[in-house]
Amino acid sequence: MKLILLGAPGAGKGTQSDFIKSALKVPVISTGNLLREAIALGTDLGKQAKAYMDGGNLVPDQLIIDLMKEKLQSSDCANGAILDGFPRTVAQAEALQSFSDVDIALSFEVPDEAIVHRMAGRRTCLKCHSVYHVENNPPKVEGVCDKCGEALTIRRDDNPDVVLQRLNVYHEQTEPVKHYYEQLGKLRSVEGVGEVEEIRDRIFAVLGLSV
């Protein structure tokens, strides 16, 4: 199954993707991890991306698309994949559709005010990129990553003022992607407010998976 996770920053995509990954036995692909992997492997596309990033520039859309195409055609994704953070625009969605058929685009529906509250409690591990929340998904030891033992930090992106700006960008640029997949008959929506397990159960019901 090729599944796209749609939703505003902080809607819970990262947390829930772990559950879906375990159930489907397919990899989760985010643009950030995709870039890091390509650079670490030293691929041609990775070298191009590194040149942009080292120069403090945004990686162009077409390069991200080419990286995604390369990854989806790899043996890792033979049985499908979960895309988190891509596509971000209708142009990216159209490009993706040209080389890979998407089964379901799952949209996490969360009010903006809930997003701001949720992001304020988010903690991130800079080493292994695991994400926690002080209320909904706390680490076993406060301030310490369960997986690698590194200290957890508050990302600048999680500042309320920054969150509101990111939400504005999401509504303007990314929300239209929902309508694109709705027109293709592939959009499914799930309420993203509640306990982590409650949201997981709603998602599994929509996807026809067993808990």
GROMACS elastic network, one bead per residue, 0.5 to 0.9 nm:
[ bonds ]
;  ai    aj funct       b0    kb
    1    24     6  0.77489   500
    1    26     6  0.81577   500
    1    79     6  0.66144   500
    1    81     6  0.64787   500
    1    82     6  0.80696   500
    1   102     6  0.78936   500
    1   103     6  0.62601   500
    1   104     6  0.81438   500
    2    26     6  0.88788   500
    2    77     6  0.89049   500
    2    79     6  0.82814   500
    2    82     6  0.59933   500
    2    83     6  0.77452   500
    2   100     6  0.85191   500
    2   101     6  0.74369   500
    2   102     6  0.52345   500
    2   103     6  0.53790   500
    2   104     6  0.68971   500
    2   105     6  0.87871   500
    3    80     6  0.78137   500
    3    81     6  0.62899   500
    3    83     6  0.61862   500
    3    84     6  0.88437   500
    3   102     6  0.63297   500
    3   103     6  0.60035   500
    3   104     6  0.51039   500
    3   105     6  0.59067   500
    3   106     6  0.72330   500
    4    81     6  0.84278   500
    4    82     6  0.57980   500
    4    84     6  0.63811   500
    4    85     6  0.83400   500
    4    86     6  0.74649   500
    4    87     6  0.80565   500
    4   102     6  0.74066   500
    4   103     6  0.82777   500
    4   104     6  0.63518   500
    4   106     6  0.59953   500
    4   107     6  0.83459   500
    5    13     6  0.64304   500
    5    17     6  0.81764   500
    5    82     6  0.72039   500
    5    83     6  0.60819   500
    5    84     6  0.52867   500
    5    85     6  0.72155   500
    5    86     6  0.80929   500
    5   104     6  0.86713   500
    5   105     6  0.60511   500
    5   106     6  0.50464   500
    5   107     6  0.61218   500
    5   108     6  0.75404   500
    6    11     6  0.87615   500
    6    13     6  0.75721   500
    6    83     6  0.88842   500
    6    84     6  0.73092   500
    6    85     6  0.72834   500
    6    86     6  0.82750   500
    6    87     6  0.85135   500
    6    88     6  0.85772   500
    6   105     6  0.67904   500
    6   106     6  0.58190   500
    6   108     6  0.61289   500
    6   109     6  0.88985   500
    6   174     6  0.84371   500
    6   175     6  0.83332   500
    6   177     6  0.82954   500
    6   178     6  0.74571   500
    7    10     6  0.80536   500
    7    11     6  0.57302   500
    7    12     6  0.80781   500
    7    13     6  0.71606   500
    7    85     6  0.86370   500
    7   106     6  0.83622   500
    7   107     6  0.55409   500
    7   109     6  0.66913   500
    7   110     6  0.78882   500
    7   170     6  0.83364   500
    7   174     6  0.84243   500
    7   175     6  0.78779   500
    8    11     6  0.53612   500
    8    12     6  0.86169   500
    8    13     6  0.87554   500
    8   108     6  0.77261   500
    8   109     6  0.82690   500
    8   110     6  0.77628   500
    8   112     6  0.84073   500
    8   115     6  0.79310   500
    8   166     6  0.82775   500
    8   167     6  0.64737   500
    8   170     6  0.61395   500
    8   171     6  0.80100   500
    8   174     6  0.83884   500
    8   175     6  0.83582   500
    9    12     6  0.79281   500
    9    13     6  0.83423   500
    9   115     6  0.75741   500
    9   119     6  0.83815   500
    9   163     6  0.78147   500
    9   166     6  0.72335   500
    9   167     6  0.70558   500
    9   170     6  0.78627   500
   10    13     6  0.73906   500
   10    14     6  0.83980   500
   10   110     6  0.89161   500
   10   115     6  0.57565   500
   10   116     6  0.80533   500
   10   118     6  0.67895   500
   10   119     6  0.58823   500
   10   122     6  0.84822   500
   10   158     6  0.87276   500
   10   163     6  0.88190   500
   11    14     6  0.84339   500
   11   108     6  0.62202   500
   11   109     6  0.73720   500
   11   110     6  0.60788   500
   11   111     6  0.89002   500
   11   114     6  0.87516   500
   11   115     6  0.64028   500
   11   118     6  0.83829   500
   11   119     6  0.89720   500
   11   192     6  0.65507   500
   11   193     6  0.84443   500
   12    15     6  0.53886   500
   12    16     6  0.61575   500
   12    17     6  0.84173   500
   12   108     6  0.75319   500
   12   110     6  0.89778   500
   12   192     6  0.70114   500
   12   193     6  0.89554   500
   12   196     6  0.85779   500
   13    16     6  0.53208   500
   13    17     6  0.58272   500
   13    18     6  0.88854   500
   13    84     6  0.70279   500
   13    85     6  0.88296   500
   13   108     6  0.74089   500
   14    17     6  0.52053   500
   14    18     6  0.69510   500
   14    84     6  0.74643   500
   14   130     6  0.88455   500
   14   131     6  0.76109   500
   15    18     6  0.59236   500
   15    19     6  0.75786   500
   15   131     6  0.73911   500
   15   132     6  0.82018   500
   15   137     6  0.86011   500
   15   196     6  0.80600   500
   16    19     6  0.53467   500
   16    20     6  0.64516   500
   16    21     6  0.86079   500
   16   196     6  0.77684   500
   16   199     6  0.79434   500
   16   200     6  0.63549   500
   16   203     6  0.84517   500
   17    20     6  0.50117   500
   17    21     6  0.58312   500
   17    22     6  0.85193   500
   17    28     6  0.69749   500
   17    82     6  0.74955   500
   17    84     6  0.80358   500
   18    21     6  0.50866   500
   18    22     6  0.63058   500
   18    23     6  0.87664   500
   18    28     6  0.80040   500
   19    22     6  0.52944   500
   19    23     6  0.63967   500
   19    24     6  0.87710   500
   19   200     6  0.71706   500
   19   211     6  0.89592   500
   20    23     6  0.51018   500
   20    24     6  0.60159   500
   20    25     6  0.80750   500
   20    26     6  0.85422   500
   20    28     6  0.89854   500
   20    82     6  0.82571   500
   20   200     6  0.82807   500
   20   203     6  0.84241   500
   20   204     6  0.77621   500
   20   209     6  0.86998   500
   21    24     6  0.53022   500
   21    25     6  0.54182   500
   21    26     6  0.55832   500
   21    27     6  0.62925   500
   21    28     6  0.66412   500
   21    81     6  0.84152   500
   21    82     6  0.74000   500
   22    25     6  0.53022   500
   22    26     6  0.76222   500
   23    26     6  0.83412   500
   23   204     6  0.89526   500
   23   209     6  0.72334   500
   23   210     6  0.77824   500
   23   211     6  0.79215   500
   24    27     6  0.87113   500
   24    79     6  0.88316   500
   24    80     6  0.85229   500
   24    81     6  0.86993   500
   24   209     6  0.83820   500
   25    79     6  0.81487   500
   25    80     6  0.86661   500
   25    81     6  0.87518   500
   26    76     6  0.78582   500
   26    77     6  0.67962   500
   26    78     6  0.85681   500
   26    79     6  0.64792   500
   26    80     6  0.58107   500
   26    81     6  0.51767   500
   26    82     6  0.70095   500
   27    76     6  0.71856   500
   27    77     6  0.68691   500
   27    80     6  0.76219   500
   27    81     6  0.52077   500
   27    82     6  0.61982   500
   27    83     6  0.86314   500
   28    81     6  0.60028   500
   28    83     6  0.59907   500
   28    84     6  0.69451   500
   29    32     6  0.84907   500
   29    33     6  0.68380   500
   29    34     6  0.64975   500
   29    68     6  0.85413   500
   29    71     6  0.86227   500
   29    81     6  0.69935   500
   29    82     6  0.59893   500
   29    84     6  0.60037   500
   29    85     6  0.83377   500
   29    86     6  0.85472   500
   30    33     6  0.53622   500
   30    34     6  0.59527   500
   30    35     6  0.86031   500
   30    82     6  0.84817   500
   30    83     6  0.60467   500
   30    85     6  0.56659   500
   30    86     6  0.69252   500
   31    35     6  0.61054   500
   31    36     6  0.86117   500
   31    64     6  0.73184   500
   31    67     6  0.87880   500
   31    68     6  0.79946   500
   31    83     6  0.85023   500
   31    84     6  0.75284   500
   31    85     6  0.63644   500
   31    86     6  0.66831   500
   32    35     6  0.52983   500
   32    36     6  0.63285   500
   32    37     6  0.86657   500
   32    85     6  0.85812   500
   33    36     6  0.50306   500
   33    37     6  0.59979   500
   33    38     6  0.85459   500
   34    37     6  0.51928   500
   34    38     6  0.61946   500
   34    39     6  0.86054   500
   34    64     6  0.86561   500
   34    67     6  0.73307   500
   34    68     6  0.75892   500
   34    71     6  0.79873   500
   35    38     6  0.52496   500
   35    39     6  0.61376   500
   35    40     6  0.85345   500
   35    45     6  0.89742   500
   35    46     6  0.66806   500
   35    49     6  0.70867   500
   35    50     6  0.82813   500
   35    64     6  0.80464   500
   35    67     6  0.77900   500
   36    39     6  0.52243   500
   36    40     6  0.60539   500
   36    41     6  0.85890   500
   36    46     6  0.80194   500
   36    50     6  0.89367   500
   37    40     6  0.50837   500
   37    41     6  0.61009   500
   37    42     6  0.85083   500
   37    46     6  0.78401   500
   38    41     6  0.51708   500
   38    42     6  0.60968   500
   38    43     6  0.57606   500
   38    44     6  0.83078   500
   38    45     6  0.68935   500
   38    47     6  0.77711   500
   38    49     6  0.82996   500
   38    50     6  0.89787   500
   38    67     6  0.78550   500
   39    42     6  0.50316   500
   39    43     6  0.66760   500
   39    44     6  0.87652   500
   39    45     6  0.79722   500
   39    47     6  0.60491   500
   39    48     6  0.86565   500
   39    49     6  0.72810   500
   39    50     6  0.63214   500
   40    43     6  0.81193   500
   40    46     6  0.76264   500
   41    46     6  0.73800   500
   42    45     6  0.80764   500
   42    46     6  0.56809   500
   42    47     6  0.60244   500
   43    47     6  0.61292   500
   43    48     6  0.86184   500
   44    47     6  0.51881   500
   44    48     6  0.64046   500
   44    49     6  0.87493   500
   45    48     6  0.50683   500
   45    49     6  0.61925   500
   45    50     6  0.85978   500
   45    63     6  0.72127   500
   45    64     6  0.89648   500
   45    66     6  0.77498   500
   45    67     6  0.66275   500
   46    49     6  0.50523   500
   46    50     6  0.60848   500
   46    51     6  0.86557   500
   46    67     6  0.80628   500
   47    50     6  0.50604   500
   47    51     6  0.62956   500
   47    52     6  0.89116   500
   48    51     6  0.52562   500
   48    52     6  0.67056   500
   48    53     6  0.89050   500
   48    59     6  0.87529   500
   48    63     6  0.81165   500
   49    52     6  0.53029   500
   49    53     6  0.62551   500
   49    54     6  0.85625   500
   49    58     6  0.88841   500
   49    59     6  0.60250   500
   49    60     6  0.84610   500
   49    63     6  0.72986   500
   49    64     6  0.84273   500
   50    53     6  0.50009   500
   50    54     6  0.57826   500
   50    55     6  0.83129   500
   50    59     6  0.85772   500
   51    54     6  0.52616   500
   51    55     6  0.62313   500
   51    56     6  0.88146   500
   51    57     6  0.86179   500
   51    59     6  0.89758   500
   52    55     6  0.52035   500
   52    56     6  0.64790   500
   52    57     6  0.51019   500
   52    58     6  0.64550   500
   52    59     6  0.58314   500
   52    60     6  0.84340   500
   53    56     6  0.50199   500
   53    57     6  0.53933   500
   53    58     6  0.65315   500
   53    59     6  0.67479   500
   54    57     6  0.74548   500
   55    58     6  0.88764   500
   57    60     6  0.87376   500
   58    61     6  0.88478   500
   59    62     6  0.84764   500
   59    63     6  0.67335   500
   59    64     6  0.69611   500
   60    63     6  0.54540   500
   60    64     6  0.65636   500
   60    65     6  0.88169   500
   61    64     6  0.51825   500
   61    65     6  0.61802   500
   61    66     6  0.86460   500
   61    92     6  0.75327   500
   62    66     6  0.60920   500
   62    67     6  0.85670   500
   62    92     6  0.85920   500
   63    67     6  0.61280   500
   63    68     6  0.85526   500
   64    67     6  0.50763   500
   64    68     6  0.61600   500
   64    69     6  0.86110   500
   65    68     6  0.50591   500
   65    69     6  0.61331   500
   65    70     6  0.86091   500
   65    87     6  0.89147   500
   65    92     6  0.71426   500
   65    95     6  0.72110   500
   65    96     6  0.72613   500
   66    69     6  0.50621   500
   66    70     6  0.61658   500
   66    71     6  0.86195   500
   67    70     6  0.51218   500
   67    71     6  0.61768   500
   67    72     6  0.86415   500
   68    71     6  0.50909   500
   68    72     6  0.60576   500
   68    73     6  0.85535   500
   68    86     6  0.88376   500
   68    96     6  0.82315   500
   69    72     6  0.52685   500
   69    73     6  0.62616   500
   69    74     6  0.88161   500
   69    96     6  0.76826   500
   69    99     6  0.70502   500
   69   100     6  0.78169   500
   70    73     6  0.53572   500
   70    74     6  0.65189   500
   71    74     6  0.51980   500
   71    75     6  0.84948   500
   71    76     6  0.78070   500
   71    77     6  0.73229   500
   72    75     6  0.81321   500
   72    76     6  0.77582   500
   72    77     6  0.54921   500
   72    78     6  0.78330   500
   72    80     6  0.79601   500
   72    81     6  0.75533   500
   72   100     6  0.77470   500
   73    76     6  0.82054   500
   73    77     6  0.67123   500
   73    78     6  0.74306   500
   73   100     6  0.88595   500
   74    77     6  0.57975   500
   74    78     6  0.69100   500
   75    78     6  0.50787   500
   75    79     6  0.84760   500
   76    79     6  0.78057   500
   76    80     6  0.83322   500
   76    81     6  0.85010   500
   77    81     6  0.56660   500
   78    81     6  0.83037   500
   83    86     6  0.59664   500
   83    87     6  0.80303   500
   84    87     6  0.81755   500
   85    88     6  0.63345   500
   86    89     6  0.81117   500
   86    92     6  0.75632   500
   86    93     6  0.79295   500
   87    90     6  0.73385   500
   87    91     6  0.82247   500
   87    92     6  0.51354   500
   87    93     6  0.52137   500
   87    94     6  0.88277   500
   87    95     6  0.89144   500
   87    96     6  0.75728   500
   87   174     6  0.80407   500
   87   177     6  0.76301   500
   88    91     6  0.84282   500
   88    92     6  0.65355   500
   88    93     6  0.75231   500
   88   170     6  0.83174   500
   88   173     6  0.70968   500
   88   174     6  0.50146   500
   88   175     6  0.83899   500
   88   177     6  0.71317   500
   89    92     6  0.52046   500
   89    93     6  0.63265   500
   89    94     6  0.87374   500
   89   173     6  0.58666   500
   89   174     6  0.51751   500
   89   175     6  0.81612   500
   89   176     6  0.73213   500
   89   177     6  0.59694   500
   90    94     6  0.61162   500
   90    95     6  0.85390   500
   90   173     6  0.81327   500
   90   174     6  0.74567   500
   90   176     6  0.66513   500
   90   177     6  0.51339   500
   90   178     6  0.88161   500
   90   180     6  0.68297   500
   91    94     6  0.51691   500
   91    95     6  0.62439   500
   91    96     6  0.86581   500
   91   177     6  0.88448   500
   92    95     6  0.50157   500
   92    96     6  0.60959   500
   92    97     6  0.85745   500
   92   177     6  0.89407   500
   93    96     6  0.50663   500
   93    97     6  0.61518   500
   93    98     6  0.87144   500
   93   177     6  0.69724   500
   93   180     6  0.78681   500
   93   181     6  0.85059   500
   94    97     6  0.51098   500
   94    98     6  0.64147   500
   94   180     6  0.86740   500
   95    98     6  0.51992   500
   95    99     6  0.71535   500
   95   100     6  0.87993   500
   96    99     6  0.57013   500
   96   100     6  0.57804   500
   96   101     6  0.76782   500
   96   102     6  0.83234   500
   97   100     6  0.52594   500
   97   101     6  0.55537   500
   97   102     6  0.69727   500
   98   101     6  0.76807   500
  102   105     6  0.73723   500
  102   186     6  0.78485   500
  103   186     6  0.65428   500
  104   181     6  0.83308   500
  104   185     6  0.87083   500
  104   187     6  0.61066   500
  104   188     6  0.68959   500
  104   207     6  0.85001   500
  105   178     6  0.77432   500
  105   181     6  0.65997   500
  105   182     6  0.85288   500
  105   186     6  0.58080   500
  105   188     6  0.61035   500
  105   189     6  0.83321   500
  106   178     6  0.88008   500
  106   186     6  0.83684   500
  106   187     6  0.60460   500
  106   189     6  0.56583   500
  106   190     6  0.72940   500
  106   203     6  0.84179   500
  106   206     6  0.88237   500
  106   207     6  0.89314   500
  107   178     6  0.72783   500
  107   187     6  0.71643   500
  107   188     6  0.61265   500
  107   190     6  0.62282   500
  107   191     6  0.85337   500
  107   192     6  0.88443   500
  108   188     6  0.89395   500
  108   189     6  0.61493   500
  108   190     6  0.53472   500
  108   191     6  0.60686   500
  108   192     6  0.52606   500
  108   193     6  0.88890   500
  109   189     6  0.68154   500
  109   190     6  0.60329   500
  109   192     6  0.52899   500
  109   193     6  0.77903   500
  110   113     6  0.84539   500
  110   114     6  0.66274   500
  110   115     6  0.67422   500
  110   191     6  0.66134   500
  110   192     6  0.53008   500
  110   193     6  0.61132   500
  111   114     6  0.53932   500
  111   115     6  0.64614   500
  111   192     6  0.88718   500
  111   193     6  0.84253   500
  112   116     6  0.63971   500
  112   117     6  0.88323   500
  112   164     6  0.80969   500
  112   167     6  0.73501   500
  113   116     6  0.52487   500
  113   117     6  0.64396   500
  113   118     6  0.86196   500
  114   117     6  0.51979   500
  114   118     6  0.60062   500
  114   119     6  0.85630   500
  114   193     6  0.79021   500
  115   118     6  0.50343   500
  115   119     6  0.60191   500
  115   120     6  0.85978   500
  115   163     6  0.81164   500
  115   167     6  0.87664   500
  116   119     6  0.52966   500
  116   120     6  0.63548   500
  116   158     6  0.81547   500
  116   159     6  0.85262   500
  116   160     6  0.59684   500
  116   161     6  0.89290   500
  116   163     6  0.63751   500
  116   164     6  0.72725   500
  117   120     6  0.53713   500
  117   121     6  0.70153   500
  117   160     6  0.81839   500
  118   121     6  0.55612   500
  118   122     6  0.66477   500
  118   133     6  0.76941   500
  118   135     6  0.87007   500
  118   136     6  0.87211   500
  119   122     6  0.50350   500
  119   123     6  0.85452   500
  119   133     6  0.81886   500
  119   157     6  0.86772   500
  119   158     6  0.53066   500
  119   159     6  0.76325   500
  119   160     6  0.76399   500
  119   163     6  0.75444   500
  120   123     6  0.86228   500
  120   133     6  0.87600   500
  120   154     6  0.83151   500
  120   158     6  0.59504   500
  120   159     6  0.66230   500
  120   160     6  0.68156   500
  121   132     6  0.83570   500
  121   133     6  0.53558   500
  121   134     6  0.53420   500
  121   135     6  0.70651   500
  121   136     6  0.88244   500
  121   154     6  0.83230   500
  121   158     6  0.84111   500
  122   131     6  0.71015   500
  122   132     6  0.57859   500
  122   134     6  0.65297   500
  122   135     6  0.88049   500
  122   137     6  0.89134   500
  122   153     6  0.86128   500
  122   154     6  0.67190   500
  122   155     6  0.81703   500
  122   158     6  0.72392   500
  123   130     6  0.86190   500
  123   131     6  0.59244   500
  123   132     6  0.51283   500
  123   133     6  0.58087   500
  123   134     6  0.73393   500
  123   138     6  0.86967   500
  123   143     6  0.79147   500
  123   152     6  0.57295   500
  123   153     6  0.54144   500
  123   154     6  0.51747   500
  123   155     6  0.73119   500
  123   158     6  0.89190   500
  124   127     6  0.89381   500
  124   128     6  0.89020   500
  124   129     6  0.63170   500
  124   130     6  0.59572   500
  124   132     6  0.62777   500
  124   133     6  0.86105   500
  124   145     6  0.82161   500
  124   151     6  0.86483   500
  124   152     6  0.52680   500
  124   153     6  0.53082   500
  124   154     6  0.63349   500
  124   155     6  0.69185   500
  125   128     6  0.59126   500
  125   130     6  0.53163   500
  125   131     6  0.64633   500
  125   132     6  0.84230   500
  125   144     6  0.82103   500
  125   145     6  0.62552   500
  125   148     6  0.85904   500
  125   149     6  0.89742   500
  125   150     6  0.66684   500
  125   151     6  0.66278   500
  125   153     6  0.63775   500
  125   154     6  0.89719   500
  126   129     6  0.53309   500
  126   130     6  0.78536   500
  126   150     6  0.79643   500
  126   151     6  0.81883   500
  126   152     6  0.72216   500
  126   153     6  0.73737   500
  127   130     6  0.81801   500
  127   148     6  0.77523   500
  127   150     6  0.69575   500
  127   151     6  0.89022   500
  128   145     6  0.86978   500
  128   147     6  0.77550   500
  128   148     6  0.69676   500
  128   150     6  0.85742   500
  130   145     6  0.73879   500
  130   146     6  0.86384   500
  130   147     6  0.77136   500
  131   137     6  0.85146   500
  131   145     6  0.85617   500
  131   152     6  0.86821   500
  132   135     6  0.88166   500
  132   136     6  0.79360   500
  132   137     6  0.52713   500
  132   138     6  0.55811   500
  132   139     6  0.64168   500
  132   145     6  0.83400   500
  132   152     6  0.85987   500
  133   136     6  0.54237   500
  133   138     6  0.50776   500
  133   139     6  0.77868   500
  134   137     6  0.62739   500
  134   139     6  0.76801   500
  134   142     6  0.82687   500
  135   138     6  0.60112   500
  136   194     6  0.89925   500
  136   195     6  0.68495   500
  136   196     6  0.67544   500
  137   196     6  0.77123   500
  138   141     6  0.81154   500
  138   142     6  0.73511   500
  138   143     6  0.88525   500
  139   142     6  0.59145   500
  139   143     6  0.71387   500
  139   144     6  0.65796   500
  139   145     6  0.62782   500
  139   146     6  0.59405   500
  140   143     6  0.88446   500
  140   144     6  0.77003   500
  140   145     6  0.80351   500
  140   146     6  0.63815   500
  141   144     6  0.55291   500
  141   145     6  0.76243   500
  141   146     6  0.74592   500
  142   145     6  0.84189   500
  142   152     6  0.86322   500
  143   150     6  0.85118   500
  143   151     6  0.57533   500
  143   152     6  0.50912   500
  143   153     6  0.76536   500
  144   147     6  0.89047   500
  144   148     6  0.84511   500
  144   149     6  0.56549   500
  144   150     6  0.57195   500
  144   152     6  0.55107   500
  145   148     6  0.57857   500
  145   150     6  0.53943   500
  145   151     6  0.62214   500
  145   152     6  0.61332   500
  146   149     6  0.59073   500
  146   150     6  0.83166   500
  147   150     6  0.83340   500
  149   152     6  0.89013   500
  154   157     6  0.83124   500
  154   158     6  0.67802   500
  154   159     6  0.83309   500
  155   158     6  0.53556   500
  155   159     6  0.74708   500
  156   159     6  0.56523   500
  156   162     6  0.75897   500
  157   160     6  0.82220   500
  157   161     6  0.87729   500
  157   162     6  0.56535   500
  157   163     6  0.63037   500
  157   166     6  0.82214   500
  158   161     6  0.83627   500
  158   162     6  0.66007   500
  158   163     6  0.58227   500
  159   162     6  0.52805   500
  159   163     6  0.60237   500
  159   164     6  0.87522   500
  160   164     6  0.62301   500
  160   165     6  0.87161   500
  161   164     6  0.53044   500
  161   165     6  0.64979   500
  161   166     6  0.87972   500
  162   165     6  0.51019   500
  162   166     6  0.61832   500
  162   167     6  0.85964   500
  163   166     6  0.50189   500
  163   167     6  0.61078   500
  163   168     6  0.86600   500
  164   167     6  0.50102   500
  164   168     6  0.63035   500
  164   169     6  0.87801   500
  165   168     6  0.51066   500
  165   169     6  0.64153   500
  165   170     6  0.86743   500
  166   169     6  0.50884   500
  166   170     6  0.61330   500
  166   171     6  0.87108   500
  167   171     6  0.61642   500
  167   172     6  0.85386   500
  168   171     6  0.52581   500
  168   172     6  0.62005   500
  168   173     6  0.85549   500
  169   172     6  0.51443   500
  169   173     6  0.58259   500
  169   174     6  0.74687   500
  170   173     6  0.54060   500
  170   175     6  0.61192   500
  171   174     6  0.60251   500
  171   175     6  0.50273   500
  171   176     6  0.77486   500
  172   175     6  0.65135   500
  172   176     6  0.75095   500
  173   176     6  0.65469   500
  173   177     6  0.80315   500
  174   177     6  0.54982   500
  174   178     6  0.76984   500
  175   178     6  0.55796   500
  175   179     6  0.74578   500
  176   179     6  0.52355   500
  176   180     6  0.65089   500
  177   181     6  0.64866   500
  177   182     6  0.85507   500
  178   181     6  0.54026   500
  178   182     6  0.60724   500
  178   183     6  0.87182   500
  178   187     6  0.67888   500
  179   183     6  0.61647   500
  179   184     6  0.86696   500
  179   187     6  0.80612   500
  180   183     6  0.53684   500
  180   184     6  0.66659   500
  180   185     6  0.89861   500
  180   186     6  0.89956   500
  180   187     6  0.85512   500
  181   185     6  0.62494   500
  181   186     6  0.53012   500
  181   187     6  0.52397   500
  181   188     6  0.89767   500
  182   186     6  0.57837   500
  182   188     6  0.80938   500
  183   186     6  0.76360   500
  183   187     6  0.81636   500
  184   187     6  0.76804   500
  185   188     6  0.87164   500
  188   206     6  0.73487   500
  188   207     6  0.88005   500
  189   203     6  0.86703   500
  189   206     6  0.81850   500
  190   199     6  0.78658   500
  190   202     6  0.66272   500
  190   203     6  0.64253   500
  190   206     6  0.76935   500
  191   194     6  0.83323   500
  191   199     6  0.71085   500
  191   202     6  0.76938   500
  191   203     6  0.87352   500
  192   195     6  0.89927   500
  192   196     6  0.87552   500
  192   198     6  0.89924   500
  192   199     6  0.59175   500
  192   202     6  0.88022   500
  193   196     6  0.84155   500
  193   198     6  0.86182   500
  193   199     6  0.69782   500
  194   197     6  0.82518   500
  194   198     6  0.62809   500
  194   199     6  0.63699   500
  195   198     6  0.51470   500
  195   199     6  0.63655   500
  195   200     6  0.86334   500
  196   199     6  0.53132   500
  196   200     6  0.61986   500
  196   201     6  0.87462   500
  197   201     6  0.61498   500
  197   202     6  0.86932   500
  198   201     6  0.51683   500
  198   202     6  0.64087   500
  198   203     6  0.87770   500
  199   202     6  0.51171   500
  199   203     6  0.62677   500
  199   204     6  0.86516   500
  200   203     6  0.51253   500
  200   204     6  0.61334   500
  200   205     6  0.85832   500
  200   211     6  0.83542   500
  201   204     6  0.50909   500
  201   205     6  0.61339   500
  201   206     6  0.86772   500
  201   209     6  0.89442   500
  201   210     6  0.86541   500
  201   211     6  0.69613   500
  202   205     6  0.51317   500
  202   206     6  0.63371   500
  202   207     6  0.87292   500
  203   206     6  0.51191   500
  203   207     6  0.61723   500
  203   208     6  0.84122   500
  203   209     6  0.83159   500
  204   207     6  0.50270   500
  204   208     6  0.57344   500
  204   210     6  0.64862   500
  204   211     6  0.69026   500
  205   208     6  0.50604   500
  205   209     6  0.62227   500
  205   210     6  0.77820   500
  205   211     6  0.89504   500
  206   209     6  0.78472   500
